[in-house]
């Protein structure tokens, strides 16, 4: 597992497409839908003619948790949805990385949001744990 101030993740023992499929399925098991999917590789190729390995940003949302967050803090939409990255490096290794809701949502500084962020983090950690 690896962490940054704003996220956590791990290398997975799968091909890129398989990892992408599996992450989406595991997110669904935890009540998250994928609202957006940004194909960074295709976008940079089209806009800049730049080549890079596969890289997707998934905008994941759990509607009941998002509703609770928006009710507690209407402006929190600026920090939603939870981003999940599936990427491959130059050597072909695949990584799955999650935005840390604790790091992002602590900016709000409200106890109910802090509790909610902890719940979201636990769900995302279970998704990560389900990946080989």
C-alpha positions in Angstrom: 0.0 0.0 0.0 1.2 3.5 -0.6 -0.2 6.8 0.7 0.1 10.5 0.0 -1.4 13.4 2.0 -4.5 13.3 -0.1 -4.8 9.7 -1.1 -4.0 6.0 -0.7 -3.7 3.0 -3.0 -1.7 0.0 -4.2 -0.3 -1.8 -7.1 -2.5 -4.6 -8.3 -1.8 -7.9 -10.0 -4.1 -7.4 -13.0 -4.1 -5.9 -16.5 -5.4 -2.4 -16.8 -8.8 -3.2 -18.3 -9.4 -6.0 -15.7 -8.4 -3.6 -12.9 -10.8 -1.0 -14.2 -13.7 -3.4 -14.4 -12.9 -4.9 -11.0 -12.7 -1.5 -9.2 -16.0 -0.4 -10.6 -17.6 -3.7 -9.5 -16.1 -3.4 -6.0 -17.2 0.2 -5.7 -20.8 -0.9 -6.5 -20.6 -3.4 -3.7 -20.0 -0.5 -1.3 -22.8 1.6 -2.7 -20.8 3.8 -5.1 -21.8 4.5 -8.7 -19.3 5.9 -11.2 -20.7 9.3 -12.3 -17.8 10.3 -14.5 -15.0 8.5 -16.2 -12.1 10.6 -17.6 -9.8 8.8 -20.1 -6.7 10.9 -19.5 -4.6 8.9 -22.0 -7.1 9.5 -24.8 -7.7 13.2 -23.9 -4.0 14.0 -23.9 -3.5 12.2 -27.1 -6.3 14.1 -28.8 -5.5 17.5 -27.3 -1.7 17.5 -27.2 -0.7 14.5 -29.3 1.0 13.3 -26.2 1.5 9.5 -25.5 1.1 8.1 -22.1 0.1 4.7 -20.5 -3.5 4.1 -19.7 -4.9 6.4 -17.0 -8.5 6.8 -15.9 -10.1 9.0 -13.3 -13.4 7.7 -12.0 -15.8 10.0 -10.2 -17.4 7.7 -7.6 -20.5 8.7 -5.6 -22.5 7.0 -2.9 -25.9 8.9 -3.1 -27.0 8.4 0.6 -23.6 9.5 1.9 -23.4 12.4 -0.6 -26.9 13.5 0.5 -25.8 13.5 4.1 -22.8 15.6 3.3 -24.7 18.1 1.2 -27.3 18.4 4.0 -24.6 19.2 6.5 -22.6 21.5 4.3 -24.2 22.7 1.0 -20.9 23.9 -0.5 -19.3 20.5 -0.1 -20.2 19.7 -3.7 -17.0 21.4 -4.5 -15.2 18.4 -2.9 -17.3 15.7 -4.5 -17.3 13.1 -6.0 -14.6 10.8 -4.7 -11.9 10.4 -7.3 -10.5 6.9 -7.9 -7.6 6.5 -10.3 -6.7 3.4 -12.3 -3.4 3.8 -14.0 -0.5 2.0 -15.6 3.1 3.0 -15.4 5.7 2.9 -18.2 6.8 -0.6 -17.1 3.2 -1.9 -17.3 2.5 -2.1 -13.6 -1.1 -1.2 -12.7 -2.1 0.9 -9.7 -5.4 1.8 -8.1 -5.5 5.0 -6.0 -8.2 6.6 -4.0 -8.7 10.2 -2.9 -8.6 10.2 0.9 -11.9 11.7 2.0 -10.4 12.5 5.5 -7.8 14.7 3.9 -10.2 16.5 1.7 -13.2 16.8 3.9 -11.2 17.9 7.0 -11.1 21.3 5.2 -14.7 21.7 6.1 -14.0 21.4 9.9 -17.5 20.1 11.0 -17.9 17.1 13.2 -20.6 15.5 11.1 -18.5 15.8 8.0 -15.5 14.3 9.8 -17.6 11.3 10.8 -18.9 11.0 7.3 -15.4 11.2 5.8 -14.3 8.3 8.1 -17.2 6.2 6.9 -16.4 6.9 3.2 -12.7 6.1 3.9 -13.7 2.7 5.4 -15.7 1.8 2.4 -12.9 2.8 0.0 -10.4 0.8 2.0 -12.7 -2.3 1.7 -12.7 -1.7 -2.1 -8.9 -1.6 -2.1 -8.7 -4.7 0.1 -10.8 -6.6 -2.3 -8.3 -6.1 -5.1 -5.5 -8.7 -5.6 
